[in-house]
Amino acid sequence: MKYFSRFHNRSRNLRPPDLYEYFVDNFWYKTAGMENQKINEPLRGSHKADIVIIGGGFTGLSAAYNIRKKFPEKTIVLLEGAFCGYGASGRNGGFCIATALLDWDQKDPERRQKDLAVSSYGLDQIKMMISDHGVNCDFAENGMLAVAMNEKQVDELEEYREELNRFGLESTLVQGKDLEAEIKSPLFVAGLKEPHGAILNPAKLAREMKRVVEEVGVEVRERTVVTRIRPGQINHVDTELGVIHAPTLVIAMNAYAHKLGFFKNRVFPVSVYQVATEPLSRAQWESIGWGNRQGLSDLRTLFSYSAPTADGRIVMGGSDFVYYDHDALSSGNDKTVTHRVIDNLFAFFPQLEGLQIDHAWGGTTAYTLGRNPSVGVIGDYQNIFYGTGFNEGVPSTQTAGRIIADLMAGESNDFTDHVMVNRKIPYAGPKNLRGIFGRGVRWMMENLGYSPIH
Ligand SMILES: Cc1cc2nc3c(=O)[nH]c(=O)nc-3n(C[C@H](O)[C@H](O)[C@H](O)COP(=O)(O)OP(=O)(O)OC[C@H]3O[C@@H](n4cnc5c(N)ncnc54)[C@H](O)[C@@H]3O)c2cc1C
């Protein structure tokens, strides 16, 4: 079982270090009314279940939903250390890019169509949550707008347009007046309008998905930090206040899994930061355009992404993707990176000078060499299912949950055949050298404009 280190975290009831920070000034939590939401009781005492899911982000919640559909008779318990949506799922940019799981190197046209169906599934599942379960997450299927800031990037946009075309996806390159009709920035020279994609409020989606999985009969325990997992035919999961035994486990901890010894030195945490402005006035919106309200991102390696919110603000993030030494998690705040994000915002839109920044926060997402996620099953008894390595995962983690359920049911289909299923995650080198390596990569990204790792 090479993705699990048995000797990690041997002492009982030891909280994985650095797991939870004290305070996150997350705009999405505010809009989801987190201060007034009920956080479920922790697991106390000794319990049994058929299936235990660890992690209450999109991967865990989607797995819970899909497993319940396939196994209505089984007892399923989801354990979340803080509250559902506490991790990257409740903090991200809300970009839902339907093409995230496409295999761009795929040559076979039939295979490409299957890939597209799997890749689009995440977005479709969110739409199904909205239509069938009344999920409210400020979902807006406005598409994406990728912008170029120089001629080289215009060529990259053109190449990207052709790649999308090979998957049968239409997109439009806009310049001059057509670009201005989409967005007004002195830095942008071209844009690619992609209709496939949406923006949403991720914390609302996570909290609503918690409601849905409870409604379909999954037991959700929050404030339940798992301190140790002892795998076996029956897996023993120690928590701070209890223990639960189950023949089947799902590891849905993405960037946090290494703290319990899973995917160590393969999946490592990278921190990303975001800001939310105050609401813009009508005149300020007119000065930047953006009437179609797409998710906007640029093509630099240390790119920024931004989107309008339902209440007329701009949320912007990116500009840097930070690796903290020894796989430390995000503190939730990093002043230096936050300032970079703000500088980017006003460089894109100098006409907004004076606009206040109301919130700044960050979170931890997972990184792998190659930037590829993996979903599959491990363990001597092949009874530990997982989804990990989601660097960008808003729609892909929804798909991951479906794949986990299909694998558990022993199905063989386009989902279980996808290239990310049981994908080998490359060794990322020793943890104590990763910081130095990470800084080298970052220097190359900034100064040479490319990264050797993706
Ligand atoms: C700031 C930021 C911006 C992003 N922007 C985008 C974007 O716009 N679009 C996009 O597609 N992706 C984006 N991402 C990435 C995306 O959010 C993640 O890929 C995705 O949410 C991962 O979901 P997950 O459920 O696998 O992990 P998470 O949401 O991180 O969930 C893991 C959960 O496990 C819990 N946990 C961890 N350890 C334990 C333990 N020991 N015991 C119990 N529970 C535990 C955590 O509390 C957490 O809730 C962004 C990420 C960040 C941080």
The ligand as a Gaussian input file, in Angstrom:
#p B3LYP/6-31G(d) Opt

LIG

0 1
 C       -8.254000      29.953000      -2.700000
 C       -8.579000      28.822000      -3.637000
 C       -9.134000      29.105000      -4.881000
 C       -9.511000      28.054000      -5.742000
 N      -10.185000      28.357000      -6.880000
 C      -10.702000      27.351000      -7.641000
 C      -11.577000      27.641000      -8.715000
 O      -11.960000      28.797000      -8.936000
 N      -12.017000      26.606000      -9.478000
 C      -11.654000      25.315000      -9.226000
 O      -12.076000      24.413000      -9.964000
 N      -10.866000      25.012000      -8.169000
 C      -10.410000      25.990000      -7.349000
 N       -9.671000      25.688000      -6.236000
 C       -9.427000      24.269000      -5.902000
 C      -10.674000      23.587000      -5.345000
 O      -11.275000      24.403000      -4.362000
 C      -10.301000      22.214000      -4.764000
 O       -9.674000      21.462000      -5.770000
 C      -11.499000      21.426000      -4.260000
 O      -12.355000      22.226000      -3.484000
 C      -11.019000      20.222000      -3.446000
 O      -12.146000      19.626000      -2.825000
 P      -11.926000      18.429000      -1.804000
 O      -13.249000      18.068000      -1.264000
 O      -11.151000      17.350000      -2.462000
 O      -10.995000      19.030000      -0.655000
 P      -11.350000      20.093000       0.490000
 O      -12.444000      21.001000       0.092000
 O      -10.068000      20.710000       0.911000
 O      -11.949000      19.193000       1.656000
 C      -11.157000      18.389000       2.489000
 C      -11.830000      18.368000       3.849000
 O      -11.181000      17.408000       4.676000
 C      -11.209000      17.886000       6.008000
 N      -10.147000      17.211000       6.756000
 C       -8.828000      17.312000       6.559000
 N       -8.157000      16.571000       7.456000
 C       -9.091000      15.989000       8.245000
 C       -9.014000      15.125000       9.377000
 N       -7.849000      14.693000       9.860000
 N      -10.173000      14.723000       9.948000
 C      -11.389000      15.131000       9.460000
 N      -11.483000      15.968000       8.405000
 C      -10.354000      16.391000       7.798000
 C      -10.957000      19.381000       5.850000
 O      -11.416000      20.113000       6.987000
 C      -11.725000      19.708000       4.572000
 O      -13.020000      20.219000       4.830000
 C       -9.248000      26.706000      -5.369000
 C       -8.649000      26.427000      -4.140000
 C       -8.321000      27.472000      -3.269000
 C       -7.700000      27.156000      -1.944000

